[in-house]
Amino acid sequence: MEVPVIAAMVTACASILIAAMAYWLNQQGETRRSLRKARIDWVGSQLKDLYGPLLVLTETNEKAWNEYHRLYILPADSGPAGIPLTEPEEARWRTWVEAVFAPTAQKMREIITARGDLIIGGEMPPAVLDFCAHAATYDALLANWDKADPSKSTLIRHPGNRFLSYVRESYGSLKAEQARLLKAARERV
């Protein structure tokens, strides 16, 4: 074979190899971009559809409860425990349960039930399940208020700070991840 023919064949093979490598590298880059975009979208959905609304409602409920507790519940050492509420106290408690605590708990439970697929991790956290069980018992309490136990309380207690901490920490970690992902995406542009 002549040298020019061999040179032409080498050049052609090199061109094909370069084109194939460029295609493969481009595909790899597109796959990485698609995965990054999917992760950004997923975290955004977790924040927008679950943890954002849940945080607002949880913080709102917490502030309402703290204010109610501050204004209307006697400190533990100021009187005998277990004394029944007076009629005005019971009316006030019923108003707060019907207008504030139960509706907020029901909204949170609906959000969790509808968007539970967005929960961080592979399993539903116990604090979330405990909260949903607590929120569900408001239905029975409100349906049978006049015959309910004198404490007029839900059958299952609120999980307290465990639930609030979970929601706050989850929202915070997702916001941090979102910021990191968006920063990385901007740097690659």
N, C-alpha and C positions, 0 to 999 in steps of 0.2 A: 504494500500500500504506500501511497505517496504521503509525504508529510502534510501537505495541505488537507488531505482528506481526513487524516487522523486528527489534525488540529480542529477541523470542522466538527468531527464527531465528539471530541472532548468538549468543545464549546457548547454544542447542542446538549450533551449530557449534563454539563454544569448548569446550563440555563434551566433545564427541566428540574434538576435538583434544587436550585435556588428558588424556582417558582413553587415547588412542593413545600420547601421549608418555610417560605414566606406565607403560603396558605395555612400551613399547620400553626405557625406562630400567631397569625391573625386569628385563627379559630380559638386558640388557647386564650388570647387576650379577650376575645368576645365572650368566651365562657366565663372568665373571671369577672368581667364587667357585668354580665347578666347575673351572676351569683351575688355580687356586691349590691346591685340594684334590688334584687329580690330580698336581701337581708335588710337593706334600708327601708324598703316598703313594709316588710314584716314588723320591724321594730316600730315604724310609724303607725301601723295598724294597732299594735299592742298598746301604744300610748293613746292614740285617738279613740279607739273603740272600747278599751277595757280599763287600763290603769289610770288614764287621765280623768274620765268621768268618775271612776271609783274613788280616786284621791279627793276630788272636789266634794263628793257626797260624804266620804268618811270624815274629812276635816270639818265640814259643815256640821255633821252630826256630833262630832267630838266637842266642838265649840258650844253647840246648843246644850249638850248634856252637862258640860262643865259649868255653864251659866245657870242652868236649872239647879244643879247640885249646890252651887255656891249660894243661890238665893233661897232655896226651899228645903233643903235637906239639912237637918241638924247634925252637927259634928257627933261622932260616935260616943263621945264621953259626956254629952250634954243632957242626956235623958235616958229613960229605960228603953231598951231595944225591943222591937216587936210591938210597940203600941200602935193600935189601928189609926188610920188617917181620919181626921175630922171630915165632915161633909165638904167644906170648902177646899181642903187639901186634896181630897179624892177627886173633886171636880177639876181642880187645876191639873192634877196628874193625868186624868183622863184626856183633857184637852191637849196636853203635851204629847201623850202617846198617840192620840188620833191624828193630830195635826202635824207633828214633827217627827217623832221617833219611828213610828210604824211606817209612814209613807217613805221616809228616807231609806229605811232598812229594806223595804219592798223594792224600791228602785235599784238599790245596790244588788239585791238578790237577782233581779231581772237581768241586770247587766252581766253578772257573773254567769247566770244560766245561759243567756244568749251568746256570750262571747267567751265561754270557758275554754274554747280551743286556743285562745291567745295567752293562756296562763303560762308563765315562765316555768320551764322544766317539764318533766314527763308525767308528773302526778299532781293532782289537786292538793294544795297545801292544807294540812289539818285546820289551821286557823280560818281558812276560807270556808271549809265545810262546816266548821262550828258556827261561823257567822250565818251561813245560809240556813242552818237548822234553827238558830235563834230567830232569824227573820221570819221563817215559816210559822213559828209558834205565835206570832202576832195575829195571824188569821183567827186562830182559836180564841185567843184572848179577846179580840174585838168582837167576835161573833157571840161571845158568852160573857160579856163584861159584868153584867149584874149578878151572875151566879159564880163568877170567878173567885178564886182564893182572895182573902182580904188584902193581900199584898198587891193584887192586881198586877202581877208580874208575868212575864213570859215563862213558859215551862222550862225552856233551855236558856241559860244565861248567855249574855254577850261575851265573846272570848276576850274582851278588854283590849289591853295594849298589844297583845299578840297580833291581832288583826290589823290594828292601826299601824304598827311597826312593819308588818309584812307589806302593806300597801305603800307606805312611804318609801321603804327600802327598794321595793320593786320598781316603783316609778323613778326613783333617783338613779338606779342602775341602768334602766332603759334610756333615760335622758342622757346619761354619760356615754352609753354605747352609741346612741344616735349621733351625738356630737362628734365622737371619734370617727364613725363611719362617714359622716358628711365631710369632715375635715380631710380624711383620706381620699374621698372622691374628688374634692376640689383640687387637691395636690396632684392628682393624676391627670387632670384636664390640661 
